[in-house]
Amino acid sequence: MTSSLVNPEDFPATKKYVYLNAASISLMPLPVLRKMSKFQDDLGLRATAWFDEEVETNALEDARTEAAKLIGAEVALLSSTTEALCAVAWSLDFQRGDNVVTTDMEFPAVVYPWMRIGKEKGVEVRLARNREGIVELADLEKLVDDHTKVLAISHVEYASGLRFNLKELHHLASEHGALLVVDAIQSLGVIPLNVKDERVDILASGAYKWLLGPFGTSILYIKRGLYEKLEPPFVGFRSTGKPFELRPTKLTYAKTARKFEYSTSNYAAMTGLAEAIKYLRRIGIKRVYNYVLKITGDLMQSLSNLRGVRVITPKEEERRAGIITIRFEKADYMEVTRKLGEKGIIVSPRFKSVRMSPHIYNSEEDVSKASEEVKRITG
């Protein structure tokens, strides 16, 4: 048996649990927690005796810099994937008769903003139907036309673990003059991703899943040329290029996607985001990717061999990432989730299935324990 990819001391919970739930909330490494705790202590105990404009600026700049290294482009920092997607949705110029294409198995945050806009502006939201968690490119092609404004989709689907080919999606969207808007919260941190190479127009991701970071922070990428045309739906002192000038007489936006930043932030969380990305980059995202694909592949194979268990996540490596979703012929998925939890194996019930999502702190021994326990419960 091989050990995990990291120092187990960085993840104390792995001594107690087989934690297979990164797709819900990942464990955070102790170095990230300590960095955030020190920041929050300094802020709470000393306030502006320590937290001046330089400290505030650097807290955000470090997170932006690390995120830019991760995805290959400048980003804005917001509080959540949902906030980022809503900000984008409300900044786009929709006309009655436009449509947005997405899928019926998306996380609600990827769909609801467009539904809300559709109600007000007469925009149709078209949902490609999944077949047991799988939506093929052809299913999307049937719905995209010259009135499509946005193709909104998760890079990796939270329910089934299906991974889309972003270049194929870009080609489909751009053929009809539409924008590709990607929720990357289930891929960023485990899949190497350069937004310019993949031709993504807009990308949003929170930090608390595969990025090993905290709640309260997210990144928003908008391609150059697009963000220059957009009017942010929320504005504040951070919307400007020089926020500390505090000029109430004139609103001049920052000349980057930072125009979508607008307020004071959870600075400790931003510090945690920066530290979490540094932690992953020290390991190497490609190395993370290879490791996670290996242990998920082993787990999928083991589960596939069990009687009455069916893996619905695609087997092909290029069509999956860190999520494995399984269904049962006879067992109840909620009961299986509960019984696994009683044995310290932490998973999620999703999509009338059991979802497992190992990360770099999991080992081959974890995979074996999980498979053996599923066999015992369902056998």
Phi, psi and omega in degrees: 000138177266154176280177177288180184276354187232172173288118181303335180295339178286343183227077186303329183297338181290346175283339183254325186239155160265096190267104182243056188218034179297333180288346174263288173219124179281155165294145176256140176290146181304321179302326178290314180298319181293320178298315179295318182296318179297318179299313182293323177297313180299318181293315183289324185273331185240347178047229186284355170294341177238317187275084178259187184298325180293315179297317180298315180296315183293326180300319179282321184295323179297317179294317178299316182297314181293320178296321179297321177295326183290317186249355176083023180194159178294150180226164166255157181247124177233192189265338183198164175300319181299314179299318181296315180293321178294320179300318178294312184302317184278353177265345181280150184266091179272145175239152177304132182102345174291162174221158175238133180251131176210203182232164181274005178243012180291156168296140186308326182298336180279340186251317189301320179303321181288325176296319179297316178294320180300323180297323184272325189248004179073036179261132180274135173254117182256128184248115172290132183277135178275153171242100184052047174089357185247128171241122180271161177303323180297328178293324178284322180302327180294337186258335182279130176218190185287356174259003179284124180267324186217137164254107186252123188203153173276138175301313175236127183286132186294332186274316186253343184083005177297131178251127179272153173273110187294325179295321177295320179294320178299316181300316179298313182295312186292332177302333183247013178073020181264163177262142174264114180249121190242130168268114185252020186292337178262009178230325186291124184110339178239333178250125174302131186214120172246113188297329180286319177295322182278352177065034177284138178275315183217138180219139178226145177201135168282180189248347196269008176254252187288346177279355177065023185253193185264169164292160172092011178209146177208164176247147177229120174252132172228130185295148178297145185096327176270309182296335179294333182270341189274147177254116182298142180284334176242139179225153178192194187295336179277354179289343185265165178289334180232079189298330185274003170288333174052054181264107181279353186270347183210130177259111177237118185287152169301151185271015177230185177296350177298347176301341178275351170279146186214347189214177169301156190228175170280086189295326177297321178294321178297321176297320178295321177301312180300315183292323179294318178295320176300319180300313180293321182290332175295323176289317183106119184298323178296321178293319175302312182301310181298320182292312182295319177298323180294309184288327176291323177297317178297318180293318178299317180297316180296316181292324181297335182277353182275140179291134176080007180243133180231125177274123180261348175292137179304142180281331183296133184301323183286353181246015179212173177219254185253002184257136173234124181243129183234148176236165187232144179290321186235325185289151176274128186297326178292321179292320177298316178301315181296315182292323175298317178300323178297334178266008179080016177257109191263115179225183179235143169274119180216143168061035185055036184216175170255127180251127176246141183212084178285155179228194188294343179272358177267155182239172175296329176297321176300316180299316180295317179299316181297314181296317180296322181288321175300318179299317181294317183291319186267348183282000000 
